[in-house]
């Protein structure tokens, strides 16, 4: 009996130590805490408020330089926390920002360090790529009190060191938000070896007129931004952020948390945010809903209802079409023009959340789903 009690005491002691280990040394304003942290069993990951402040600070610095950027903030598990694509950013600008963030996260160091290794020895670039790294400047780990809580990646602007670069943008933002003591120093810029240009003529592809949209400029990419992407009918960052923020407020008012993705009509990220306490499946399903709504040109609740009425279509829908038949994804159609899609996941009324965001942003100009009264309501999921 004495041994049993000793064993129980030992277990209790270990449990107590484990409980202490959960506590984080990072100030609470920077990380997920309280009940939201308990949901994900993690008190050491970056919160939405900090991620949002970092990205918006970087964007202000970019505006001051007259350039545009794409920015990704990931948590320390590699999940999306906050994503912005400023108007006029194309595919390469967007995807490289994510690759830089993941390189900084996986390597636990600025991505320029790997770029400099390649500059010094070009033969190692293939090895770096094989390991899943993107050896380019612009990714920084986010570390507070020696604790890694996430990473930021910035892409899309031409470097002009020492005045400006993607890395400088991220560095300025981290310094302002989390302090100079927690921000890794800027990495030295190594001179690149100049190569003689090839003799193959490179064609130019410049539009004679800026692409125009029938929609108001605040809703869509316009002006120089539109000429960069040859498309004036994709949703603007300002409109995307308003949709997400209204949805976020709606969720909070109903004691819920959600993840929100807004993508353009080419399927590229425009804006994303993950409220504190959301786990991987909440984030992933929000993205799948947005992508499904974009591809099908209809709310995902339609397919959800169709599959409930006829489950035989499920294998084809999932495995051959890669659709996600759960409510919460809506194509963004304004004045009859589709300019993107929104996907919401993680709440109990994801589609209602998306609709609130769409109505607040576009008013009665936006197309939203209308449902007949039915016993099997598919709007929540």
SULDAGI-V64875 format. One line per field, one symbol per residue. burial: + if it has 24 or more other C-alpha atoms within 12 Angstrom, else -. A space follows every 10 residues. Layout:
burial=???
//
This chain:
burial=---------- ---------- --++-+--++ +++--++--+ -+++++++++ +++++++++- ++----++++ ++++++-+++ ++++++++++ +-++++++++ ++++++++++ ++++++++-- -------+-- --++++++++ ++++--++++ +++++++--- ---+++++++ +++++-++-- -+++-++-+- ---------- ---------- +-+-+-++++ ++++++++++ ++++++++++ ++++++++++ +----+++++ ++++++++++ ++++++++++ -+++++++++ ++++++++++ +++++-+--- ---------- --++++++++ ++++--++++ ++++++++++ ++++++++++ ++---++++- -------+++ +
//
